[in-house]
Amino acid sequence: MKSNFILGMCLLFLVQYFVRSEWLQLILAVCAVIAFMGSVLRARTVPRIFSVLMFASGIALTAWKGQGIEAAAQGIVSNLPLLTLLVLVPLLSIPFKMGGFFDSILAYLKRYRNSPRKMFMGITGVLFFLGPILNLGSIRIVHDLLKDFRLNAAFLSKAYLIGFSTTILWSPYYAAVGVTLLYLNVSIGDYMAYGFGLAVLFLVAGNVMLGMWARKRDLETDDESGAGITAADRKRMKQLPVIIFSLMLVAIAAESLTQWSMLVLVSLLALLFPLLWVSVSKQWGLLKNHVVEYRNKSVPVMDNEIMMYISAGFFGQSLRDTSFGEGIGLFMTKLAEISFLWFALFILVAMVCVTFVGIHQVVFVTVFATQMDPAALGTTKEILAIVIMLAWSASSVLSPVNPINLLVSGLVKRSSIQIGLRDNGLYLALVSAMGIAILTIFH
């Protein structure tokens, strides 16, 4: 019942986006409040506390400013585009499951099971391309493929976190990019050159560092075999990057032509891509089974995200035109006037600190991005966006309570602090320094 309600709310949002009806917005706000309340008891303790405080603050600030129900409703639904994206994007994985692409990925990874450097390159490459489509599910899928390989735990934590953290920087199908571009009003076409460029650079840096790490531990061997790779596997692996890049290009082109929100476009593609796939393959029964599995397993585990996104959006919007919000904007402007380098470092360090105590990055971005003016900061919207995404990526790896860190920690059986600081701390320090230096030069 709850999954059907959440999916219905997301579909209603897509309708309201095009209809632009005030009464539909009020209905959506009521649905969002119901979804928020329904997630309170199931969410983790820290997200629950911060979400309830932000929602209550949003109500208090809206009332203090003398605004009515319409303003409150607008604030409550402000992050529904992001929530809709988060809920619907897992549907994109269904065609890949139906097409046998994951089996072909496994066949190729088996080929490099005795070559850590090439295995690392394979894992990070797979996560780089599948992460934007499958979100955290990509790590689970890759780990399931590798469960019989008995790979070193530190090796896996490096591969999973380096590979996935790069996707956070660039993909329009990833919620982090979507919310940042939404609040800064940045086109994905304008942003992509920065995001994709840095992501590729960081991916290469991670593989180079792994090569040095592997040689120090004498992990490298030359035993490779192409056994088990069929002609069908080769065909699928050639098709996979073409399909993924086609999805990216369709989203970018559609945004340019329609001027619709990228979050809405990606959500629509998540609905249309499985239908297009099955209209060609004619596997309607298999599609139904996958959709039922998605509804029963993927949607019910999003309580933390539902609470955080709805409350953060409401709180961020309610801060507009308040002395506190203006104070944030003034502080950031003064800091940027002193030095853009100090400004970028503050964003990085502040986001890492707040995520360390359990506050989701969407809270930080919603509060700060809604109060910052790129022109007043002396930079462009695109540079500001990539600074935020660099901080988001680093904090996702380092924070011991971030879902990405916790997932990998559970899979490789190492503590969150170990996989964040010990296994990936040097890598993060290097790429963060590289990224900030490059952005300072471009700025």
Disulfide bonds with the S-S distance in Angstrom:
none
